[in-house]
Amino acid sequence: MKLKLTPTMLRRIIEEEVAKFGDMEDVEDRAKDTEETDADELSDSLEKKIDYAKALKVEEGRLASRLAKIKEQRKRVLSSIAKVV
């Protein structure tokens, strides 16, 4: 049995879900509880992430060349098997 979703049903479902959230906090009150950090404190971690990304790029290049060599060896082995058969 298929049930069509009417605008009234949809509105009721949304109201039920919103009611589950409970009371919403004021943004101004929430802002007082947050701890502010300066940009220079975050720059070190950002710099480390950038360096890590660069190192991963280098490693990716090494692995790509190694994979190319492995594929070439596999191709040679399969061609030698084909010659035998």
Beta strands, then each sheet from edge to edge (+ up, - down):
end
